[in-house]
Amino acid sequence: MKKIFPAVTVVFLLSGCVASQKSAPANLSPVTPVAAAGAPKVNVAESQTKDYASRLMQCRAELDALQTYNVAQHQQFKAEFEKTAGHLKKYLEVKNGIGSDVNDLAMPKYQFAIRDVCFRIKTQLASSIVKAA
């Protein structure tokens, strides 16, 4: 019994490795040079910047809508949003002049700060709309 358990364990482990290799998604086929040459080049950073900008515009619209339901909360969130956006703007002004190691630490901090404010604005707006109904 003591000799069978390790053998069965090894068989299960090896069969799991083989199964994971066989179950790779089919849509990850390599791109042929012809298809790559004909396809438009999409800059990932540019795509992320556009997505981030659209999220900021949506957040700003929700902040403006909050003014209709709760003026005091709107003023509080507006001050916080502008303060956070100001810090981000300062960072973006010096971003290209600092090392990538500092950028790798700083950028997620600012992105999180903006997302946090936007999430709380969205939550407060939804709560205010439901309370008004």
C-alpha positions in Angstrom: 0.0 0.0 0.0 2.8 2.4 0.9 4.5 1.8 -2.5 1.3 2.2 -4.5 0.4 5.7 -3.2 3.5 7.4 -4.4 3.2 5.7 -7.8 -0.4 6.7 -8.2 0.5 10.3 -7.1 3.3 10.5 -9.8 0.9 9.2 -12.5 -1.7 11.8 -11.6 0.8 14.6 -11.6 2.2 13.6 -14.9 -1.2 13.1 -16.5 -2.1 16.6 -15.3 0.9 18.1 -17.0 0.1 16.4 -20.2 -3.5 17.4 -20.0 -2.6 21.0 -19.4 -0.4 21.1 -22.5 -3.1 19.6 -24.7 -5.7 22.0 -23.5 -4.1 25.1 -24.9 -6.6 27.5 -26.5 -6.9 27.0 -30.2 -7.2 30.8 -30.9 -3.6 31.4 -30.0 -2.2 30.3 -33.3 0.9 32.1 -34.4 0.4 35.1 -36.7 1.7 34.7 -40.2 4.0 37.4 -41.6 1.5 38.1 -44.3 -1.3 38.7 -41.9 0.9 40.8 -39.7 2.0 43.0 -42.6 -1.6 43.6 -43.8 -3.0 44.2 -40.3 -3.0 47.8 -38.9 -0.5 48.2 -36.1 -2.2 48.9 -32.8 -0.1 50.6 -30.1 -1.0 49.0 -26.8 -0.1 52.0 -24.8 -2.2 54.2 -27.1 -5.1 51.9 -26.7 -4.8 51.9 -22.9 -4.5 55.7 -22.9 -7.8 56.0 -24.9 -9.5 53.6 -22.6 -8.2 55.5 -19.5 -9.4 58.8 -21.0 -12.8 57.5 -21.7 -13.1 56.2 -18.1 -12.1 59.6 -16.8 -14.7 61.3 -19.0 -17.4 58.8 -17.7 -16.3 59.5 -14.1 -16.5 63.3 -14.7 -20.0 62.9 -16.2 -21.1 60.8 -13.1 -19.6 63.5 -10.9 -21.6 66.2 -12.7 -24.7 64.0 -12.4 -24.2 63.7 -8.7 -24.6 67.5 -8.4 -28.3 67.0 -9.3 -28.9 64.6 -6.4 -26.5 65.7 -3.6 -24.7 69.0 -3.9 -22.7 68.5 -0.7 -21.3 65.1 -1.8 -20.7 66.6 -5.3 -18.5 69.3 -3.8 -16.6 66.9 -1.7 -15.9 64.5 -4.5 -15.1 67.3 -7.0 -12.4 68.6 -4.6 -11.0 65.1 -4.2 -11.1 64.3 -7.9 -9.4 67.6 -8.8 -6.7 67.0 -6.2 -6.0 63.5 -7.4 -6.0 64.6 -11.0 -3.6 67.4 -10.2 -1.2 65.0 -8.6 -1.4 62.8 -11.7 -0.8 65.7 -14.0 2.4 66.7 -12.0 3.6 63.1 -12.3 2.9 62.9 -16.0 4.9 66.1 -16.6 8.0 64.5 -15.2 7.3 60.8 -16.2 9.6 60.8 -19.2 12.5 62.2 -17.3 12.6 59.5 -14.5 13.6 55.9 -14.6 11.4 53.0 -15.4 11.7 51.5 -12.0 10.2 54.7 -10.4 7.5 54.8 -13.2 6.6 51.1 -12.4 5.9 52.1 -8.8 4.3 55.5 -9.3 1.9 54.9 -12.3 -0.2 52.2 -10.6 -0.5 54.4 -7.5 -2.0 57.3 -9.4 -4.2 55.0 -11.5 -5.5 53.4 -8.3 -6.2 56.7 -6.7 -8.3 57.9 -9.7 -10.1 54.6 -10.0 -10.9 54.7 -6.2 -12.4 58.2 -6.4 -14.4 57.3 -9.5 -15.7 54.1 -7.9 -16.8 56.0 -4.9 -18.5 58.7 -7.1 -20.3 55.9 -9.0 -21.4 54.3 -5.8 -22.7 57.5 -4.3 -24.5 58.5 -7.5 -26.2 55.1 -7.6 -27.2 55.3 -4.0 -28.5 58.9 -4.4 -30.6 57.9 -7.5 -32.1 54.9 -5.6 -32.9 57.0 -2.6 -34.6 59.6 -4.8 -36.8 57.1 -6.5 
